[in-house]
């Protein structure tokens, strides 16, 4: 799988020649000002919850690419009112098989409201399974014991976890999350974008290494194979 980071919590993951784009928040992010969103491919756009810093560019990308929107029922319905009809609603515990593999919606402990104040439904994370490997995208969440179930029922090769603290898990809790889901490779997200969530990169990597795990902090616009 090829993973490209576009800042904050926005990732593109290529699986079976398909591009999965998670939580596109790029154009309002000053740290991602060098990214041209018109060049970002997407066959699927997955939205974990309704906050602006996770969906600011979703509509423009959906309009341009014709990608299938995957999110909870409330968010899919909200986009339906904006003429985004190529969409599939889901909710916690639900699994959908697609041409690249499958998507399962899992618990996330956070809040969710759409930019116009509309109720955004329950926040969630995603477990992606495919012939090329499986991974967990946590979305914005606190550490929860439910994550242990992911390790029991799924073979997670790597996890994309929030690590910025304040609004979500911090580094220490993310290490526990990685232990719960049973993986040693973690890609960090939801850090440094705002003053509230700035982290010490070296200290974070050392904390993960001390726990026997690898933390990858990708540069915005950079890609890696995993």
N, C-alpha and C positions, 0 to 999 in steps of 0.2 A: 504494500500500500504506500502511496505517495501522499504525504501530508504537507499542506501549505498553510502558513499562519498569516492572517491579515490583521492581527492586533486584537487586544482585549480578549474576547471569547470567540472570535471568528476563525474558523478553520475550514479548509476544503480537504476532503479525503477522497482520493481516487481509488475505486474498487471495481474491478472487472470492467474497466473502460468507462465507468460512470463517475460523475463528480457529485459528491455529497457536500453541501455547504451548510455549515452550522452557524446560527445566530449572527447574521451579517450586520455589523455595526462598524462602518469603515469611514464614510465621508464626513461624519461629525467628529471623528477621532483625529486630533492634531498629530498624533504620533504616526498615523497611517496616511499622512497627506501625500505621500509619494505613490500610493496605490491607485491605479485606474480601475474603478469598479466596472467600467464597460468591458474590461478584458477578463473578468472573472467568469469562468465557466460554471454551469450548474445544471445538473439533471434533476436534483432533489434539493429542496431548501428545508431544513429542519429548524424549527423554532422552539426553544425550551420553555419560554414564558414571554409575557407581554411587555416587559420593560423596554424603553426606547434604546437602551444601550445593548440590546440583543436583536433588534429588528429594524433599525433605522433605514437600512438599504434593501430590505426584503422586497418591497413592492416593485421598485425599479428593476431589481434583478429578476424577479418573477415575470414581470412584463417583457423584459428583453429576451430571456432564455426560454420561456414556456416551461420552466421546471415544475415538478410536482411539489406542492407545499405539503409538508407533514407537520402537524402540531395538534394541540388539543382542540376539542370541539369548539370552544369559545373563540379561540384565535382564528381557526379556519372560517367560522361564521362571520367574524369581523372583516376578514379579508374578502369574503364573498360579497359583502356590501360594497366593496371597492372593485368589483368585477374580476376578482381572482377566483376563478371557478375550477381550475385544474388543481385540486387539493383533496387531501384525504384526512378526515378527522380521526383522532385517536384519543386515548386516555390511559391512565395508570394501569399497568398490567396487560395492556393490549399489545399484540404482536402482529406485524404485517409482513408477509413475504413479498419481495419485489425481485426485479431481474438481477440485482447484484448480490442478494442475500436477504436478510431480514432486519427489521427495526422493532425493538421492544421498548415501550415507554415505562420508565421506572420512577420511583419516588424521588422527589427533591423537596427539601424544606426551605422555603423562601416565601416571597410575596409576588403578586403579579397583577398589574393593571396596565391596560393599553394606553397609548399616548393621549387619547382624547378622554380618558377617565373611565372607559368601559371596563367592566370586570374581565380579567384575563384568564379566568379558570385557574386550575391547579398547576403550579410549576412542575416540570419533570426533567429527568435525564433520559438518555437513550443508550441501550445496548445494541450494538451493530454486530451481526454475525454473518460471516461469508466464508467461502472456500479459501480466501486469502488470509483469513485471520479474523479475530473478534476484538472489539474494544468498547470501552465505556466512556461516554461523554456525560459528565456529571451535571451540566447546567449549573446555575447558581444554587448552592445548597449548603446547609450545615452538615456536619458529620452526623450520620444516623446509623443505628444498628441494623437497619434494613439492608445496608450495603453488604452485610455478611451473606445475605441470600444470593446476591449476584455471584459471589465467589463459589457458592454451593451449587448453583444451577447453570453457570456459564464458565467457559474457559476463556478468561480475559487475558489477551496478550499485552495490552497496554491500556492506560487510562488517561483521559484528558480531564484534569481536575482543577477546580478553582483553588487558588492559594493566596489570594490577596488579603484575607482577613477582613474585619470590620463589617462587610456586608455578607460575607460567605465564610467558608472554612479558611483558616490560615494554614501555614506550613505544617505545624504539628498535627492538626486534625487531618490534613490531607495525607500525611504519612499513615495515620491509622486507617483512613479510607482505602489506601492502596493495600494495606494488610488485609482488610476485610474482603476486598474483591479478589485478592490473591494474585496481584501482579507486582512486578518489580520495576517496570518502566512507566514513568509518569511524565506527561507533557503538561506544563503549567499554563493556566489561563486566569483571566480576571485579576490582573495585577498591573500596577504601575500607571494605568490609564489616568487615574485621578489621584489627587493627593492622599485621599483616605486609604488607598490600597497600594501604596508604594512599598516595595520589599527590598531587602538586602539579598541580591542574587547569590553571592558567594555563600552567605550563611545558610540560605535555603538549600543550595546544592549539598553543602556539607551535612546538613541535618538529614537529608534523604540518604546520603552515602553512609552515614553512621547507622542508619536503619537497614542497610544492605540494599538500597534502592537507587535508581538513577532518575534524576530530575532533569528534563530538557526544557530550557527556556529559549524558545526560538526567536530569531530576529523577525521583525515584521516584513513580510514579503519573501521570507526564506522557506525552503522546502526540505523535507527529509524523507528517506525511505525507512520503513520500519516493518 
